[in-house]
C-alpha cells in the first residue's frame, strides 16, 4: 500500500502526528510519501529521520510573536495563495501525480489544494482529511462576526461541502473515547500520542520537573524570560524546547525525545494544542496551558476545563511580572498536588493507552473502509 501524507507546517502538532503515523505505517510495510509546506517543517521532520518534500512556501497561517493568530493577514495570505495563478493551481498540477502514484492521500490539516481536489469526482476517492475537531470549527466559523452574516454562512457551507465530499474524514480530539466512532464517512478517533515505555528515561538524561514546549510562533524574549523566572522561583528544574527561543541560553530548538521527557516529568507547560493535551491526558500529567488568541486552541482549553483535566491556564498580556507570578502560582498549585504524583502503574496505563490509540489509527489507514461515497 502507498500513502502520501501532506502535513501543514503552521504548527508542529501536524508534523508530530505525521511523523508518528509515518514511522508506524512504515513498520507495517506501508510506503509513505511525506509532504509539508515550509523549509522549517522539512527540517523538523528530518530531526525524526524522515525525508519530506516541500509542496509550496506560499500558504501559511500568520501569527505574531506570542502565537496570537493574525486573522486579516491570514485571510490575505490564503486568498493570495488560492487566486494567484502560480500558486494553488501549480500545486494542484503537482498533486495530480501524487494522487496517481498513491492509494490514499492524507490532508493534515485542510491544505486548500487538497480541499479543492478532495471534492472533485476524479480525485475525491483517494483524499482523506485529518483534522482536530476544534480546528474544523475554527475554519468553518472563521468569518463569523467579521463580515455580513449571509456571506459568512455561505463560506461555512462551501468549506463544509469540500470537507464532506472527500473519501473519508479522520476527526481527532484528545478527549475522544479510545475507539473509532463512525458517523457517516467521518471517523471520530482519539488523537495519536507518542508511545513511551514505563520508566523510559535514558541514562544520559537528567530528569526534570517541568517539560516546556512552545511552538515556533513564540519568539518574544520578554515572554520567555518571564516564563523562566516563574519556574525558577519555584526551585523546579525545567527542560525548554522552542524553535522561536532557540537562541536563548537553556533552550533547544527541537528535541525528538520531548514526549518521553514530558511523560516522565511532573508537570508540562505548553500551548493547548491537541498533541500536548493528549500527552497530559494519556500519561496523567498536569499541564499549564499558555493560552493565546488562536481559535482552535481556545476551544481545546475550554474542552480541558469541561473534562476536568488537571491544568491551569496562563495568558501573556505584555506584563512580565504578572506572567511570571501566574507561572509560579500555577506550578505551585499543580506540582504540590501529591494526588497526581507519577507511579509505575500510571506509566504502564499511559503506555497501554498510547499503543491502543496508535493501533486504532493504523487499522483505519491500512484497512480503510471502501464502502462508498459520503
C-alpha positions in Angstrom: 0.0 0.0 0.0 1.2 3.5 -0.8 0.1 6.6 1.1 1.0 10.3 0.6 0.8 12.4 3.7 0.6 16.2 3.4 1.2 17.8 6.8 1.0 21.6 7.0 3.8 23.2 8.9 1.8 26.1 10.5 2.2 24.4 13.9 4.3 21.4 14.9 1.4 19.3 16.0 0.5 18.4 12.5 4.1 17.4 11.8 4.4 15.4 15.1 1.3 13.5 14.1 2.7 12.8 10.6 6.0 11.5 11.9 4.3 9.3 14.5 2.0 7.8 11.9 4.7 7.6 9.2 7.0 5.5 11.4 4.2 3.3 12.5 2.9 2.8 8.9 6.3 2.0 7.6 6.7 -0.6 10.3 3.6 -2.2 8.8 5.1 -2.3 5.4 3.3 0.8 4.0 5.2 3.2 1.7 4.7 6.8 2.9 5.5 9.9 0.8 5.8 12.9 3.2 5.0 16.4 2.0 5.0 19.6 4.0 4.6 23.4 3.4 7.8 25.0 4.6 11.6 24.5 4.8 11.4 24.7 8.6 8.8 21.9 8.5 11.0 19.8 6.3 13.9 20.3 8.8 11.7 19.4 11.7 10.8 16.1 10.1 14.4 15.4 9.3 15.0 15.6 13.1 12.9 12.4 13.3 14.8 10.7 10.5 12.2 11.4 7.8 12.6 13.0 4.4 9.8 15.3 3.2 9.3 17.4 0.1 8.0 21.0 0.3 4.9 21.5 -1.8 4.6 25.3 -1.6 6.1 28.0 0.5 3.2 30.4 -0.1 0.4 29.0 2.1 0.5 29.6 5.9 -1.4 30.8 8.8 0.0 34.1 10.2 0.9 34.7 13.8 2.5 37.4 15.9 5.4 36.8 18.3 3.2 35.4 21.1 1.3 32.9 18.8 -1.8 35.1 18.5 -3.4 34.5 15.2 -3.4 37.4 12.8 -6.7 37.0 11.1 -6.6 39.7 8.4 -3.0 38.7 7.5 -4.0 35.1 7.3 -7.0 35.8 5.1 -4.8 37.8 2.8 -2.2 35.1 2.6 -4.7 32.3 1.9 -6.5 34.5 -0.7 -3.2 35.2 -2.4 -2.4 31.5 -2.4 -5.8 30.5 -3.8 -6.1 33.1 -6.5 -2.5 33.7 -7.7 -2.1 31.7 -10.9 1.3 30.4 -9.9 0.4 29.1 -6.5 -2.6 26.8 -5.8 -3.1 25.9 -9.5 0.5 25.0 -9.8 0.3 22.8 -6.6 -2.8 21.1 -8.0 -0.8 20.1 -11.0 1.9 18.7 -8.8 -0.5 16.9 -6.6 -2.1 15.1 -9.6 1.0 13.0 -9.8 0.9 12.3 -6.1 -2.6 11.1 -6.3 -1.9 9.0 -9.3 1.1 7.3 -7.6 -0.6 6.6 -4.2 -3.6 4.7 -2.9 -4.5 7.4 -0.3 -3.6 11.0 0.2 -3.9 12.3 3.7 -4.6 16.0 4.1 -3.4 17.2 7.6 -4.9 19.7 8.1 -7.0 21.4 5.5 -4.5 22.4 2.9 -6.6 24.4 0.3 -5.3 22.5 -2.7 -6.4 19.1 -1.3 -9.6 20.6 0.0 -10.4 21.5 -3.6 -9.2 18.3 -5.1 -11.0 16.2 -2.5 -14.4 17.4 -3.6 -14.0 16.6 -7.3 -15.1 13.2 -8.7 -11.7 12.5 -10.3 -9.7 12.7 -7.1 -12.1 12.5 -4.1 -12.0 8.7 -3.8 -8.3 9.0 -2.6 -8.4 12.0 -0.3 -8.8 11.6 3.4 -8.9 14.7 5.6 -7.2 14.6 9.1 -8.1 17.4 11.5 -8.8 18.2 15.1 -12.4 18.7 15.9 -11.7 22.2 17.2 -9.8 23.1 14.0 -12.7 22.3 11.8 -15.0 24.5 14.0 -12.4 27.3 13.8 -12.2 27.1 10.0 -15.9 27.0 9.3 -16.6 29.9 11.6 -13.5 32.0 10.6 -15.6 34.9 9.3 -18.4 34.8 11.8 -18.9 38.3 13.2 -16.3 39.8 10.8 -18.3 40.0 7.6 -22.0 40.1 6.7 -23.7 37.0 8.2 -25.1 35.8 4.9 -21.6 35.8 3.3 -20.1 34.1 6.4 -22.7 31.3 6.2 -22.0 30.8 2.5 -18.3 30.5 3.2 -19.0 28.0 6.0 -21.2 25.9 3.7 -18.6 25.8 1.0 -15.9 24.7 3.4 -18.2 22.0 4.9 -19.1 20.8 1.3 -15.4 20.5 0.4 -14.6 18.6 3.5 -17.5 16.3 3.4 -17.1 15.3 -0.3 -13.7 13.6 0.3 -13.5 9.8 0.7 -13.3 10.0 4.5 -12.5 12.2 7.4 -10.4 11.3 10.5 -11.6 13.8 13.1 -9.5 13.5 16.2 -9.6 15.0 19.7 -7.5 14.5 22.8 -10.7 13.6 24.7 -12.4 11.2 22.3 -13.0 7.7 23.6 -10.3 5.1 22.8 -12.3 3.6 19.9 -13.1 4.7 16.4 -16.7 6.0 16.1 -18.2 6.3 12.7 -20.7 9.0 11.7 -21.3 8.6 8.0 -17.9 8.8 6.4 -16.4 10.7 9.4 -14.4 8.6 11.8 -14.0 10.2 15.2 -10.8 9.0 16.8 -8.6 9.9 19.7 -5.5 12.0 18.9 -2.4 9.8 18.5 0.3 10.2 21.0 4.0 9.1 21.2 4.4 5.7 22.8 6.6 6.0 25.9 7.6 2.8 27.8 7.3 2.9 31.6 10.5 4.2 33.1 11.9 5.1 29.7 14.3 7.8 30.9 17.6 7.5 29.1 20.7 7.0 31.3 22.3 10.1 29.9 19.3 12.3 30.5 18.8 14.4 33.6 15.2 14.0 34.9 13.4 17.3 35.0 10.4 18.5 37.0 8.9 20.6 34.2 8.9 19.9 30.4 8.3 23.0 28.4 7.4 23.2 24.7 6.5 26.3 22.8 5.5 26.3 19.1 7.9 28.3 16.8 5.5 31.2 16.7 6.5 32.0 20.3 9.6 34.2 19.9 9.0 37.1 22.3 12.1 37.3 24.6 10.1 39.0 27.3 7.6 36.2 27.5 10.4 33.6 27.6 12.2 35.5 30.4 9.1 35.7 32.5 8.3 32.0 31.9 11.9 31.1 33.0 11.6 33.4 36.1 8.3 32.0 37.2 9.6 28.4 37.1 12.9 29.3 38.7 11.1 30.9 41.6 9.6 27.6 42.4 13.0 25.9 42.5 12.0 23.3 39.9 14.2 22.2 37.1 13.0 22.6 33.5 13.7 21.4 30.0 12.9 24.1 27.5 12.1 23.4 23.8 11.1 26.1 21.3 12.3 26.9 17.8 11.5 30.6 18.3 13.5 30.7 21.5 16.5 28.6 20.4 19.0 31.5 20.7 18.2 31.8 24.4 20.6 30.1 26.9 19.0 26.9 28.2 16.6 26.4 25.3 16.9 23.9 22.4 15.1 24.3 19.0 14.0 20.7 18.8 14.0 17.6 20.9 12.9 14.4 19.2 12.5 12.8 22.6 10.4 15.6 24.1 7.4 13.3 24.5 9.5 11.0 26.7 10.6 13.9 28.9 7.0 15.2 29.1 5.6 11.8 30.0 8.3 11.3 32.7 8.1 14.9 34.1 6.0 16.1 37.0 4.5 19.0 35.0 4.1 20.1 31.4 3.9 23.7 30.1 2.7 24.2 26.5 0.1 26.0 24.5 -3.2 24.0 24.4 -2.6 22.0 21.2 -4.0 18.6 20.7 -0.6 16.9 21.0 0.4 18.4 24.3 -3.1 17.8 25.8 -3.0 14.2 24.6 0.3 13.6 26.3 -1.0 15.2 29.5 -4.2 13.1 29.4 -2.7 9.8 28.4 0.3 9.9 30.7 -1.6 11.5 33.6 0.5 14.7 33.9 -0.8 18.1 35.0 -0.3 20.8 32.4 0.0 24.6 32.4 -1.7 26.0 29.2 -0.2 29.1 27.7 -3.4 30.4 26.1 -3.2 32.8 23.1 -5.6 34.2 20.5 -5.7 31.0 18.4 -9.3 29.9 18.0 -8.9 26.1 17.9 -6.6 26.2 20.9 -9.0 28.3 22.9 -11.6 25.6 22.2 -9.2 23.0 23.3 -8.6 24.8 26.6 -12.3 25.1 27.2 -12.7 21.4 26.5 -9.9 20.6 29.0 -11.8 22.6 31.6 -15.1 20.8 30.8 -13.4 17.4 31.2 -11.7 18.3 34.5 -8.2 17.8 33.1 -5.6 18.8 35.7 -4.4 22.1 34.4 -4.0 25.8 34.9 -4.3 28.5 32.2 -2.0 31.5 31.9 -2.2 34.3 29.5 0.5 36.7 28.3 -0.7 40.3 28.3 2.7 42.0 28.0 3.2 42.3 31.8 6.3 40.3 32.7 5.8 40.5 36.4 2.2 39.3 36.2 3.0 36.5 33.8 5.9 35.2 36.0 3.7 35.3 39.0 1.0 33.4 37.1 3.5 30.7 36.1 4.8 30.5 39.7 1.3 30.1 41.1 0.3 27.5 38.5 3.5 25.5 39.2 3.0 25.6 42.9 -0.7 24.5 42.6 0.0 21.6 40.2 3.3 20.3 41.3 2.5 20.2 45.0 -0.7 18.2 44.4 0.6 14.8 45.6 -2.6 13.0 44.3 -1.1 13.3 40.8 2.4 12.1 41.5 3.9 9.7 38.9 3.8 6.0 39.6 4.9 2.9 37.6 1.3 1.9 37.5 0.2 5.2 35.9 3.2 4.9 33.5 2.0 1.4 32.4 -1.6 2.7 31.9 -0.3 5.5 29.8 1.9 3.2 27.7 -1.1 0.9 27.0 -3.4 3.8 26.1 -0.8 5.3 23.7 -0.3 1.9 22.0 -4.1 1.5 21.7 -4.5 4.9 20.2 -1.9 4.3 17.6 -3.3 0.9 16.7 -6.7 2.4 16.0 -5.2 4.9 13.5 -3.2 2.2 11.8 -6.3 -0.1 11.5 -8.2 2.8 9.9 -5.5 3.8 7.4 -4.1 0.4 6.4 -7.6 -1.2 6.1 -9.7 1.8 5.0 -13.4 1.5 4.5 -14.0 1.5 0.8 -17.8 1.1 1.1 -18.8 4.2 -0.8 -19.3 7.9 -1.0 -20.5 10.4 1.6 
